[in-house]
Structure formats: C-alpha cells, structure tokens
C-alpha cells in the first residue's frame, strides 16, 4: 500500500516542480515588464537618464529577474512544498487558485516585495503597489490553469486513497483483535 502512496506523493511533487518552473519563467518576463512600464511612466526620471544609465538599469533588471526566478523555482521545486497541500474549498466555483496554497502565496508576496524594492531603490514609482497575478497564458508549453486543476485532483486522489488505506488498516486491526479474542 505504501508504494502506491509514494506514487501519489511523486505525482504531487512532479506537478509542483512543473508549477515552480512555470512561475519562474513568468517572473523572468513579469519583472522586466514591470520595470519597463514604470520607466516609461516616470517621464522626469526617464528623460533625465542617459543611454548608459538606461542600459545599466536594463542589465540590473535582467540580473534581478534571474535571481528572483531562481528563488521562486528553488522554493516551489521541493516535494515538501506540495506534499502538505490541503484540499481546495469544496464550495469554490471552478478551479481554485494556487494562491490559496501557502508556499505559492508566500512566493507571490516575495515576488511583489522584491520587485517593489527594486523599483523603490531606482526611484521608479515606489508609491504604486506591485501586483503579481498568476499567469493565464501558456509558458514553455505549460498552462498554469491545467497544472492547477491537475494538482488539486492529485491532492484529492491522494487524500481519498489515504482514507481508504486507513480504513483498511483499521479493519485489519479490528479483525486481528477479534481473532485474538476468539482464540484466547
């Protein structure tokens, strides 16, 4: 029975690692896009910046985006980030968001804080909040909506299987106690 449960754990870990890679890839585009948008909106700063300073800003942005993407993937790739996943709310219409899963919620907060700090240091609209939204588009052949649906299904199957395994173990223990009583 435990080999089958390991199979359920492996499925969760595999889906989680794919989600981590997808979100890391999204951060690589979200971070520079956010900086670019803030740069183009900050007319006084943008107009005063020479080409060398702009090239340095772009290089710093790419470096920071890569570092943040690596952090996202590192935090969401371990199996432990996914094996504690609780079932999504039963009354939620449609597919529940991954934002309800604590490791993902923490990563979203980390993305927003990191990008906001980067913008603040560079004087690019620190007063406007940074809002990261989970991607809805295909990234590297993956779709977060599909991965999310598959993850919650895998969590539910794992929990159902564990409940059945627990009931079978309880029935076996009950039968063993009955046998011992009868043979005593």
N, C-alpha and C positions, 0 to 999 in steps of 0.2 A: 504494500500500500504506500509506503514512504517513497518508493521510486516514482510512483505516479504523482505524488505531491511535489516531488522535486521537478517533475515535468511542468507543473503549473507555475512553480516559482521561476523556472527557466523562461517560460513564456512571458511572465511579467517583467523579468529582468531584460529580456530581449526587446520588448516593446518600449520599456523605459529608456534603454540605451538609444534606440532609434529616435525617440522623442527628444532626448538630450542633444543628439546630433542635429536634428531639425531646428531646435531652438537656437543652438549655437550658430548655425548657418544664418538664421534670421537676424540674430544680433549683428552679424557681420554687415548686413545691409541696413538695419534699423539705426545703428549708432551713427554711421557717416551721413545717412539721410537726415537724421535729426540735426546734426551739426550743420549740414549744408542749409537746411531750412532756416535755422536760427541765424546763420551767417547772412543769408540773403535778406532776412527781415531786419537785421541790425544795420541799417543803412549808414549811420555815422561811423561805426567801427569798420564795416566792410569797405567803405570808401576811403578810409584813412589807412587801410592795410596795404602794404606794397606786395608785389608778386612773390618775393622771397618769404615774407611772413605768411602769406596765404599757402604757399607750398609747404611750409613747416607745419601749419595748422592741419593741412590735409594729411601729412605724414604722421603727425601725432594722433590724429583721429583714427587712422587705419591701425596704428600700433595699439591704441587703447581698445579699439573694437576687437582686435585679435585676442588681446589679453582677456577681455570680458567674455568672449566666445569660449575661450579655453576654460574659464572658470565655470561657465554655465554647463559645458559638457562634463567637466570634472564632477560637478555637484549632482548632475542628473544621470550619469552613466552607471554608478554603482548600483548593484541589485538592492542594497539596503534602502535606497531612495524610493523603491517601488514596492517592496515586499510588505510594507506596513500600510499599503493603500486600503482605505476603507471603502465600502460600497458607496456609490453615489446616492444622493437622496432619491427615494422612490417616487416622490411627487414632482420631481423636476421634469418639465416638458422637454422633449428632445434629448439630445446627448448632453449630459452635464459637462461643464467646463473642467479643464485640468486645473484651473485656478483654485479649485477647492482642495486640491491635494497639497498639503503643507510644503513639501520640497519645491514644488513648482511655484507656489505663492511666494516663498522666500526668494527664489531666483528672479521672479518678476520684480519684487521690491529691490533686489540687488541691481538689476538692470537699470531701473529708474533712478536709484540713488547714484550709481556710477556715472550715468550719462549726465544727470543734473550737476554733479560735482565737476565733471569735465567742462560743461558749459559755463558754470559759475567761475571757475578759475580763468577762463578765457574771455569773460565778460560778454557772453552770448545769451542774454535773456534769462538770467538766473531767476527772475521773478515769475516766469511762466513755468508751470509744472511739466514734468516729463511723464507722459502716459504711454506705457508699453502695452500693446494689445497682442494677444496670441495670434499668430499668422493664420490667415484663411486661405492662402494660395499654396500651390504645390511648390516645394523647395527640394531640389535634388531628387526629384521623383517621389517624394513623400508628401502626404497630406495630413496635417495635424488633426483634422476632424475625423478622418478614418482611423488614425492611430489612437485617438482618444476613445472612440467608440470601441475599438478592439481591446484597449486597455481595460475599460470598465467591464466589458464582457468577460475578460480573463479574470478580473478580480472576483466577479460574481461566480464564475465557474469554480474558481479555486475555493471560495467560501462554501459553496454547495458541496463540493467534493469533500472538504474537510468536515463538514457537518455530517455527511453520510459515513465517513470513516470513523468519526467519533461515536456515532450511533451504533455502528457495527462493533466497535471495540467495547462499548458499554454492554451490548447484548452478549458478546462473547464472555465478558467478565461475569455477567449475571448468570449465564449458563454454567460457567465453571463453579461459581459459588453454589448453585443448585445441585450440580453433580457432587460436589464435596459434601453437601448436606445429606444427599441421598445415600452416599457411600459410607457416611460416618455411623 
